[in-house]
Amino acid sequence: MGKSVNCLHLLSLNFLLLFSNYSFAKEGMWLPNLLGHVNEAEMKDLGMKISADDIYSINHTSLKDAVVQFGGGCTGELISSQSLLLTNHHCGFSQIQSLSTLEKNYIKDGYWAKSFEEELPCPGLTATFIIEIRNVSEQILPFISDTMSEMKRQSVIKLITDNLEKAAISGTHYKAFTKSFYQGNEFYLFITEVFTDIRFVGVAPKAIGNFGSDTDNWMWPRHTGDFSLFRIYAGKDNHPADYSKENKPFSPRYFLPINISGIKEGDFAMIMGFPGKTNEYLPAEGLEMVYSQTNADKVRIREQRLKIWKEAMGTNDTIQLNYSAKYRTLANYYKKWSLENQNLRKHESILKRKGFDKQFLEWTLADSMRRAEFGNLLNDFSEIYSKGKVFGHALDYTSESLMGIELLNYVLSFKKLIELRRNIHADEKEVEVQLEKTKKMVNGFFKSYSKSTDKKVCFSMLKLSDENMSDSLRPDILVRIKNDFSGDFMKYTEELYSKTIFLKQEKLLSMLNNFGSVEIKKLTKDPAWKLAINIQDFQKEKIQPSYNAFVQGSAKLLRKYMEGILQMDTVKQFYPDANSTLRVTYGSIQGMNPRDGVIYKWQTNLDGLIEKGNLNDDDFQVPEKLKELYATRNFGQYESNGSVPLAFLTSTQTTGGNSGSPVLNDKGELIGTSFDRASEGVMSDYVFDEKLTRTISLDIRFTLFIIEKLGGADRLIQEMKIIKDK
């Protein structure tokens, strides 16, 4: 008996060492509605002075009422009673770019609305509040079982959740959705309020908002003023409403007070936001697939696309403007995946995960019931991931490489219109609506498109795919190019781009104005249409079914694996993987010692930005007005130790989706905005290392300094509740 207890204790100890992110609550991404039961005591031990109820409550206003999901993939926070919204520069980048022209280049020059009337509408942009989070596991789990197929299981879950969501928002203007947690072992329902009239208020010039650009991305020390300002507007009843000149700024339930009294290393720090996706509970086989196939493929493909774009952007101002947002989006995860693989390799993460899997197996085999339930899991993982890598590789080269050709995605956007017009029973009104959408899409496409650049991408991606896709899993078009064009991908590309009607804007719009069977025939015989359809059909028929089977099969195994992990250690609290739902992470303001002889201080300031300034490097341009403010020490109330604090590090766990998240002090006051992670800890989406994982945040004092002193936007400063005392 004693030996058995000691073995279990050793297993638990090793488990905690291997998965150190579970040992300390400050390293998790926690559901805010559970903080009172799980985290509050430790948060207070770390210095928090407010209660869990002040963070999340459905009975009174709380911090959650000031935090929104900004668009589909970032976080924002309200900082005034008139719903002034703060987020990252890179979160608002695409919206700001779409509002810009060469004459009014808000990306390059910045913009500050001098009145409400000058705040610019952002079509399609949303801001989503979380009204309530409910655990609905008990209403779902009794009706599903492991004996069900994944398709059947999902259909049962959808039937139940549809009814739960409908009942939860009946008689309200709210919306609702349900998500699974712990690999499908728990379920939570989220009631939301979604605003659709969001307006652009202000942003610093790109030289500040994207200072350091690709060079500094994911790096410390950082000197990027990564912020932008928007505002939420509402209808007369203060409820969500589509854009109207009659709408007024939304009157929020709560907004964040801003504290500029100063911060220091060791201070408590908390981040609220919508982290996108983590996979910290993968077995070794899954982690190895991420490292050797998923990340490796995407890095190789994006490297070529980015190189072509960058060369084109460097030679043409119009292309620079049109491709800035696209480039930044593509480059961000290219660098992230590169660093992720570098860190996984450096820290032998796969080998360590194999060690845990071995312990999991030993724990499983030590009990007959566990052996029956979990005994084959690791073998099953090995088999399914070996198949998954094959189809994942083909899928990456189809979606990232071939469908990375802009022309093809654009062509496929005509598909719905063509299908509707071919259908003799189609509603004519629906056809007309789709026709108008297509016309707008065409004009929008050409506004941010470079034919010469995309042609180079097309040649490169066709050639790269041909070199890397297996003979048994490749689109027919690659074979035809070899046969009909003697493998000359450049000749094929030149002919494609010269002949396609889809790139002749005026002629195409003329066809759409008289769109019938003749026009459909012309489009569907077009070489670009044939290429796009060939690749899409190949993906749909040859890859997707097998890859979907892998996803469903691995999901079932991961659900059982997670169940086993939870049983293996019943003492510790486990946080669920991120899935774009509201989470809280906490820790302290803290520097780091990433490697021998290197120490990262916890803070940077304006001095460092000025020192990095380099007229010969586009990534490090410094606006003249900022140089003047620095030279005259015109820092106002934001000065600290002779400069303006700029960025700082916290020992908190964040990921994509946390961009723009508020960083809060021990009283729940705003001290900064999360915008990145230090490169050494990027692997934290899979393996967390508390010594290396740091969140990079913009100090709120630098944000306000830029708004007031550089932007001259005093009206915005006057809206805010600024606290100068600790």
N, C-alpha and C positions, 0 to 999 in steps of 0.2 A: 504493500500500500504506500509506504513512504517513498519507495523508488518511483512509483507511478506519479505521485504528486510532484516529486522533484523533476521528473521528465517534463511534465506539463508546465511547470514553472520555467524550466529552461527554454521550452518551445515558446512560451509567452514572451520571455525576455528577448530571445533572438528575433521574434516577430517584431517587437517594438524597436529593436535596433535597426532592422532592415527597413521598417516602415516608420521612420522616426517622426513623420508628420502626424501620426496618430497619438504620440506621446504628449504633445503639448497643444492645448486647444488653440493657442495663438497661431498655429500653423494650419488651421482648417478653414473651410469655406462653409459657414454654418447658416442654417435656416433661421431667420430672425424670430419667427414665432416660437422657436424652441430654446432660445437663449436663457430664459428664466429657469428652465429645468436643467440645462446642460452646462452653460458657460458663465452665468452671471457671477458666481463666486470667484472663479479664476480671473475674470475680467476686473473685478474689484480688487483682487489681490495685486493685479498689475497696475492699478492706479485709477481705474474708472470711477467717477463720482456720481454718474447717473445710474438709473436702474434699467433692467431689461425691458420693463414696461415703457420707459421713455424712448426706447429704440423702436419697438414694435407694439402697437396696441390697436384694437378695433373699437375700444370704448372711448378713447380720447385721441387728440392729435399726438403724433410721435414723429421721430426722425424719418421713418419710412415715407411719410407724407410729403417729404421734400425731395425725394430721390425718384428719378424716372429712368426707364429704359429709353434711350435716345435713338430714334430710328430703330433699326433691327439689330444693331450690334455694338452699341456703346451705352454709357451711363451719363446722366446729367443730374444737376442739382439746382433747386430753386434758391436764389439768394436775395429775393426781395418780395415784398407784399404784392408786387405787380407781376409776379412770375417771371422775373429775369432769370434766364437759365444759363448756367455755366457748364461747359463741357470742354473737351480737348479740341485743339486746332485741327488735328487729323480726323476727328469725328465729324466735324462740320465741313471738312475740306471739299467733298464732292458737291455739297449743296452750294457752297460759296463759289466753287468753280463754275457751276451751271448758271449762276447769276452774273458771272463775269464776262467781259468782252475785252478785246485788246485796248479799247478806249477807256473802259472802266474795269481795270484788272484788280479786283478786290483781293485776289490771292497774292499778287505781287506787292500792291501798294497798301493793302489794309482798307478798312472801312469802319466808320463810326456813325451810326444813325444819330442825328441831332434832335430828333423828335420821334414820337410814336408813328407819325405819318411816313417817316423815312425808313421804317423797319420793313424789310423786304419779305414778301411771302415765299415760302419754300414748298412748292407742290410735292405731295407724296411723303413729306416728312411727318413723323408722329412722335409723341411723347406719351409714355404709358406709366401710369401709377399703379401700384399694388394696393388694393383696398383691403383684401383679406386673404389669408392662406389657411386652408383646411386640410387636415389629414383625413383622406377618404379611403384609406387602405382597407378598413374593415367592411366597407361597402363594395369592395372589388375582389379582394383575395379569396373569399369563400366560394366564388363562382368560377375560378380558374384553377387549373392544375397542370402539373408537369406532363401528364399524359396527353394533353391537348397538342395539336400542331401549333406552330407559332402563328399561322394565319388565323386559325380558329381562336386562339387566345386573344389576338389583337382585335378580332371582330367582337368578342364578348366584352372586352375592356372598353371598346369604343361605344358599344350600345349602352353600357352602364354610365360611362362618363358623359355621354351626350345628354342623358337624362339628368344627371347630377348638375351639370353646368346650366342646363335650361332652368331647372328649379332654383338654382342659386341666384340667378339674375332676373328672375321673373318680376315684371313690374318695375324694373329699373332701366337706366341707360347704360349700365355696366356691361362688360364682356367677361367671359370666363374661359379658362383652359385647364386641362389636367396633364400632369407630367409624372413619369415614373422615376423613382429614386432607388439607390442601392441595386442597380442593374435589374430593376423590376420587382424588387421585394417590398417596396412601399409606393404609395401614390398620394400626391397632394393636388388639391384643386386651388387655382388662383383666380380671384375675382379682381378685375382690372377696370381702369377708366382710361380710355384712349383718346387723346386730343390730336386733331388733324390740322388745325390752323397754327402752324409754327412759323415764326418770322425771324429772319436774320437781323441781328442788332449790331454786332461789331466784331472785328478781328484785327489783330496786329499784322503788319506786313509779314510776308512769308519768311523774310530774313530773321524774324524773331520767332514766329510760330513754328517754323521748321528749321531753326538754326542747328547746324550740324548734320541735318538731313540723313542720308544713308550712312555717312561716315560714323556718326555718333549713335545711330539707331541701336537700341539694346545695350548701350554702353554707359559706363560711369567712369569719370565724372561727366555730368550732363549739364547743359546750359541752354536748353530749349524752352522758349516761352509758349508751351503747347496748350493754348486755350482759345476758345471762341465763345461768343455770347449770342443767345437766341431768346425768344420770348414766346410763351404759350398764350394764345388768344382763345376766348370762349364766346358762346352766344349770350343772349340777354339773360338767360337763366343760370349763367355761370357753368353750363354744361358743355361738353364737346360739341363743336359745330364746324362744318366745312368753311373754308375761307369766305369771308364777307367783309366789306369795308365797315359794316355795322358792328362787327365783333369787337369786344373789349379785352384788355389783358385779364387773364384768368386770376381770380382771387383765391389763392391756395389755402389749404387747411393749415399748412406750416411752411416756413422757409428757414433756411439756416442762417443763424447769426455768424458773423465773421470775426475771428479773434486775431489781432495783429500784435499782441503783446510780446510774442516771441516764443520759440520752442528750443529745446535742448535735448541732447542725446539722453536716452533713457526714459523720456516722457512717453506716457501711454498714447497709442495711436490706433484708430479704428477706421476701417474702410467699408462702406456700403456700396453695393453695385450689382451688376448682372454678368458675372463671369460666364464665358461662353461654353467651353468644353474642356474637361480634364478626363484622363483615363488612368487613374492611380491604382486601380485594382486589377490590372491585366496580369495574366500569368507570364512566365518567361517567354513562351512561344509567341504571345501577342506583342510583347515588347520588342522581340527580335524582328518581327514583321515590320513594325513601325520603323525600326532602325535601318534594316537592310533593304526594304522595298519601298514602303510608302514615302518616307522622308527622302530617301536617296533618289527615287524617280522624280519627285516634284522639284527637288533642288536642281537636278541636271536639266530638266525642261525649262524651268523658269529662268535659269541663268542665261540661256540663249535668248529667250524673249526679251528679258530686261536689257541685255547688251544691245540688241537692235533698237529698242525704244530709246535708250539713253543716247546713242549716237545720233538718232534723228532729232531728239529734243535739243541736243547741243548745237544743232545747225539751223534751227528754224524757230522763231518766237511763237508762231501759231501752233506748231506741234508741241512746243514746250507748254503752252497754256492748255491745249486740248488733252494732253496725255499726262499731265501732272498727277491728277487723282488716280488714274489707272496705274501709273507707274508706282506710286506710293503704296497702293493696295497690294499690288503684286510683289513688290520688294519687301514689304514688311514680313510676310510669312516665309518668303524665300530665306531671309536672313535668320528668322526664328528657327526654321527647320534645320538650317545649317548648324547653328549654335547648339540646338537640341542634340543632334547626332554627335557633335564634338564632345558635349558634356556626358552623354550616355557612354561614349567610348572611354573617355578619360577616367570616369569614376566606376568603370566596370559594372554598370548598372544591371546588364543582362545576367552576368555571372552571379551577382548578389540576388537577383530575383529567382534564379535557378536554385540558390540555396534555400530561399523561403519555400519554393515549391517542394523541395525535398522534405522539409520539415512538415509541410502541409500533408504530404503523403504519409509520413511516419505517424502523424496524428490520426489520419484517416484509418490506417491499417491497425492501429492500436485498439480498435473497437469494432465488433462485428457489424453493428448497426451503421456505424459511420462508413465502414468498408463497403457495405451494400449500397449506400447512398452516394458516396463520393469517390469510391475506389477507382473507377475508370476515367475520372475527369481529366487527369493530365495526359493520358494516352489519347483521349478524344480530342483534347486541345491540339496535340501534336499533329494528328491526322487532318483536322479541319484547317489549321493555319497553313499547312503545306499546300493545300489546294487553294486557299484564299490568296496566297502570295502570287500564284500564277494568274488568277483572274484580276487581282488588284493591279498587277503590273500592266495588263492589257487595258484595264479601265483608265489608269493614270495616263497612258499614252494616247488614249482616245479623247478623254475629257480635258486634260491639261495641255497636251501637245496639239493634236489635230483640231480640237474645238477651241484651242487658244487662238486660232486664226479668226480675227474679228469678222471677216466677211461671212464665214459660215454660220456663226450665231445670228448674225443680222438676217441672212437668207432664211433661216429656219423660223424667224419671227413672222414670216408671211404664211406659214403653214395653216394657221387657224382660219385666216381669211379665205385661202384657196379651198379648204375643206367645206367651209360654209357656202361659198358660191357654187361649188359643185353639187351641193345637196339641194335637190329640187323642192324638198319639203322645209327648207330652212326659213325661219322668220325673216322677212325682208328688213324689218327694223333692226334686227340683230346683225344682219349683214352690213347695213349702213353704219351702225355703231362701230363695228370692227373695221370697216373701211376707213373711217375717220381716225381711229386709233393707229392704223397702219400708216396713214399719211403723216401723222404727227411723229410716229416712230422714225420714218424715213428722214424727215427734216432734222430730228434730234440726233440721229446717227451721224449724218454728215457734218453736224456742228462740231463733233469731237473725233473726227476720223481722218487718218492720213493714208491714202491709197498706196503711196510709195513705201511707206513704213510697213504696212500690213502685208504687202507683196513680199517683202524680205522675210517677214515672219513666216509666211506661208511656205516659202521655199525651205527655210530652215527647219520648220516643224515636220514637213513631209519627209525630208531627208533623215531627220533624227528618228522619226517613228519607223521608217523603213529599216534603219540600222539596228533598232532595239526591240522591235516586235517579232515574236516567233512566227515561223511559217504557218503554224496551225491556228494562230490567233492574230490575224491582221485583216484590215478591210480590203475588199477586192480592188479598190482604186489604186492601192500601192502596187498591186500586181499588174494592173492595166498600164500604169505609167511606165513600168519596166518593159512591158511588151510593146506598147504603142509609141512610146517616146524614147525607147532604148535606155530607159533609166535616167533620162535627162530631166531632173526635177525642175531645173531653171526654165527649160523650154516649155514644160507643161504649165508652170506658174505664169510665165509671160503670156501665154495663149489664154489662160483662164481669166486673168485680170483685164486683158484687152477685149475679150469677147463678151463677158457677162454684162447683161443689161442692168443688173442690180446696182452697179456702180455708176450708172448714167442717171443722175438724179432727176433732171427735168423730163427726160423720156419716160422714166419709171412713174413719176407722178402723173404724167399725161395718161399713161395706161390705166392707172388707178382711178382716174376720173371717168373712165369708160370701161369698167372692169367686167368682162364677160368671158365666155368660153375660149375665144381667140386669145385673149390676154393670158388666161390660165395656161393654155397650151404653150405659149411663148416662154412663160416663166418656168414651167416644169420641164422644158427641154433645154433650159439654160445650163451651161456647164457648172456654174457655181451651185445651182440647185441640185444637180446630179451628184456633185461631190458631197455636199452637206447631207443629203438624204442617204447616200451610200454609207457614210460614216455613222450617221444616226441609227440606221437600220442594223449595221454591224454591231453597234453597242447594245442596241435593244434586243437583238435576237441571239447574238453569239456570246456576249459577255454578261449582260445584266442578269439574266436568269440564274446563272451559276454563281455570280457574285452575290445576288440576293439570297441564294440558298446558304452561302457562306455566312452572310450577316445574320440571318435568322438562326442558323445552327450555332454560331459562336455566341449569340445573345442568350440562347438557352443555357449553354455551358457556363457563361459568365454569371448568369443569375444563380446557378447552383453553386458556383465557386464562391460568390459573394456570400451566399447563405452559409457555406462552410466556414468562411473567415469570421463571420459574426458569431458563429457557434464556438469557434476555436478560442476566442477571447471575449467572454461575456461581461468583463469588468469595464473595459474601455468604451468610450463613446466614439463612434465612427461617423465622420461627416460624409455626406454623399458627394459623388463627382459633380462638378459644375455642369449645368445644363441650361444656361441662360435665364435662370430664375434668381430672384433677389437673395443675396447672401451677405453675411457679415464676416469679415476677417479682422483679426486684431493682434497687436503685439506692441512694439515700441519703436521709437525713432532710434536707429542703430546703424552704425557703419559696419564694415566687414574686413576680414583678412582673407582674401580669396586664394592666395598662394604664398609661398615662401618669399619673404622680403617685400611683400606688397600689402599696404594698408589703405583701405578706402575710408576717408573721412565721411561723416554722415551728411555734410552740407556743402553746397557750392554757392557762389554769389556772383554778382554782376562783374566783379573784377575778372573772373575766369572767362566770361563771355568776351569781354574786351580783349583779353590776352589772346584768345583763339582767333580773333578777327584776322582775316586774310583776304586781301583784295584779289589775289590770284586763284582763290578757291571758291567756287560758287556755293559750296556748303557752308561757308563761314563768312558771309558778308554781314557787316554791321551797319544799320541805318545811321546816317549822319546825325540825325536828331538825338539818337540814343548816345552817340559819342559825346555830343554837346552836354547832355544831361549828366553824363558821367564826369566829364571834365570839370563842370561847375559844381559837382556834388549836389545837384538839384534832386534830392531823393524824397523830400517831403517827410511825411510821417512813417514812411516805410523803411527808413534807414536803420541799420543795425551794424554796429562795429565798423562804421565808415563806408559801408557799401549797402547794397540791397540783396537780401537773401534770395536765392533763385530756386534751387532744387534740394531735395533731401531724400534720405533712404529710410525705409521702415522694414521691420522684420515681419512682414505680412505676406500672405499668399494670395496672389492675383493671377489673372490670365486674360486672354483676349475677351473683350466685353466689359472688363473693368475700366477700360479707357474712359476717362472723364469722371470716375467715381470720386465722391467727396472723401477727403481724409479729415477725420474728426479728432479733437482732443478729448481729454478726460471728461469734459462737460458737454460733449456733443456739439462743439462749435467748430466751424470750418477753418482749417489751417492750411489746406492744400488740395490739389487735384491730382489723382493718380494718372500716369500716362505711359509707363513703361516698366520693364524689369531689367535688372542688371544681367548681363549676358551669362555670367557664371552659374546662375540658377534657373536658366530658361527651361531646363529639363523637368521643372517642378510640375508640369502637366502630367508627368508619368511617375517621376521619382522625386520626392521632396527632400532637400538637404537644408536643415535649419541654419547651417553655418554659411551657406552660399546664396540662399534665396532672399532677394531684397526687391522691394517695390520702389520705383523711382517716381517721385511726385513733385509737382510744381508748387513752390511756396506761394500762398495766397498773397503775400506782400508784394511779390514780383508782379503777379497778375494785376493787382490794384495800381501799382506804380506805373505799369504800361498803360492801363486804361486812363488814368488821370494825367500823368505827366507827358507821355508820348502821344496818346490819343486825344487828350483834351476833352474827354467825355465825362465831365464833372456831373452831368445829370444822372449818369448811371451810378456813380459813387454815392450820390445823395439818396438813391433808392435803398441802399444797403444798410443793415444794422451792423455797424463796425464797433467792436469792443477792443479797448486798449489796455484793459487791466486783466491780470491773470485770474 
